Amino acid sequence: MAFIEQPTAERIGLNWVLGQLCPLSPYGKLLKARMKAVGPGCESWLLKEWAYVAGLLAEWQPDLLEEIELRLSSFREIRGAVKRACQGYVLEDIDFFELKRFLDLSQQLTERLQAFKSLPPRLKIPVASGLLAALAPGGGGEGFYLADSFSPALAGLRQEQRELKAQLSRRRQELQAQVSRETGKTFNPLGRLRVHKLDPICKELEQRKDLMVGAEGYADIEYSIRDDEQILALAATSSSLEEKIQEIEYSVRRDLSKEAANNRRLLLAACRRIGRIDLLLAKGRLARQTGWCVPQLIDQPRLELAEFINPVVGSYLAKEGMCFQPLSLCLGTPVTVITGANMGGKSVALRSAGLAVAMAQMGLLVPARACRFSLGTFIYYSQQEENPSQGLSTFGTEIHGLSKVLPLRGQKGLYLLDEPARGTNPWEGAALVKALVAWLEEGNSITLVATHFPGLSDMEGVTHLQVAGLAGLAHRGKDIETQDLKSLQKLMDYSLVPGKGEIPRDALRVAAFLGLAPEIIAHASQELGIAPQEVLE
């Protein structure tokens, strides 16, 4: 089983968090795509990773980071060109342009990264100085052009070619001037002489051996100069020169391609290190966005969170003008059960616990005041949706998923069971939950269960937590003018407090606050054996 399956990653908000992790270079993006959570045995790597990100945050300089990010976003993929060069292909000018640009940006990036003392020496970006010198003989400037400086022979041939082309141009201009004097017609800048078909001079132009028809339209005819022997001789010489120039240019490109292949180790190492630095900086930006602490590792199966801010829920609440109430919890025994009414935050507590562990094991800092935990081999969030493709109901889908992961209880995993068995009748559901809890108590995993079902308070070895909820709603709600969901969220206390497994009566409190008919509340209270006025106490 993978550390985390996609359904669980989606439910706990890990996919959302990874969507906020944004490297800028193609090399950083590739590393992000390959990111995986690490488990037991990788403690050393995790500690170093967290330390690198925390070190960057301690040295964070917004102006300098803006310059670095500009250069990171300017990198283009060069590994394809390097691979072709290693396979013996002769690269094109665009390939050399990208290689030269890569090397220039690498040098600029290296200069700016010197301000970050926390980056280890092994992340220093190597520069293929030999290839850089070969791509820019004489120093050169930005970009790449197969200039005369690449070969003395190339410079001489190109100069001779330019002189020949100048002679060709002058000869054509002489012939055009002669035709213009004799006909009174002028050539346009493209060397075309255009006349209307009804113009009497058309017959004269057709008889001239120094002109030929270049194009013919509905009403006009275009003539151009016919090459004479002198032009043909110059053109032949120019064509021969062009072949020699192309041979030398090919030879230069071939030598440059070999030089690129010879520098493949440096180039590929630079790509990897640029990607690594890019991803570390992206992790730092994410931590600044969500808040952060450096997690601490412990040996025994345990999870301690202090004032965790769920970034997914927090982002949503911020858009609504509200704040996320920080979550603190301590999971030390094999099974912890959270009770509370709907809208009490039980699911958020489960998802937050899973998200904190997943982020930490992927090398991310955790948005909390403190986080202490032990490395696990998997995280599982119970599935509640129907699966019509397999003909399974909500309950069937849930049990189908549990049957695959419950045998892993001997591993150091994290089970997040969100109201298990709620898809069946309460009596069988409560019995099934007690059986699940008893089964998981015998394993090495941490289990967090959120449930409505009563009857778990007599189970030994189980930690009971309870959502503080809406106790005292009558007193705290006097000044609330509207009774809507947003007002209810402001009144709800999502803190987890020790409990004894009793199911609080927040469901009636929520229903009463949101305006359910008093007669219905009274009837439900009677069924529970309490006075209606106790609902809001």
Secondary structure as UniProt FT lines:
FT   HELIX           6..12
FT   HELIX           14..20
FT   HELIX           26..33
FT   TURN            40..41
FT   HELIX           43..58
FT   HELIX           62..72
FT   TURN            73..74
FT   HELIX           79..86
FT   TURN            87..88
FT   HELIX           93..113
FT   TURN            114..115
FT   TURN            117..118
FT   HELIX           121..123
FT   HELIX           129..135
FT   TURN            137..138
FT   HELIX           148..150
FT   HELIX           152..183
FT   TURN            189..190
FT   STRAND          193..196
FT   TURN            197..198
FT   HELIX           201..207
FT   TURN            209..210
FT   STRAND          211..216
FT   STRAND          220..225
FT   HELIX           229..262
FT   HELIX           264..290
FT   STRAND          296..297
FT   STRAND          303..308
FT   HELIX           311..319
FT   TURN            320..321
FT   STRAND          327..331
FT   STRAND          335..339
FT   TURN            342..343
FT   HELIX           346..361
FT   TURN            362..363
FT   STRAND          370..373
FT   STRAND          378..381
FT   HELIX           388..390
FT   HELIX           394..405
FT   HELIX           406..410
FT   STRAND          413..418
FT   TURN            420..423
FT   HELIX           426..441
FT   STRAND          446..451
FT   TURN            457..458
FT   TURN            460..461
FT   STRAND          462..469
FT   TURN            470..472
FT   HELIX           473..476
FT   TURN            477..479
FT   HELIX           485..491
FT   STRAND          493..498
FT   HELIX           506..513
FT   TURN            514..515
FT   HELIX           518..528
FT   HELIX           532..536
//
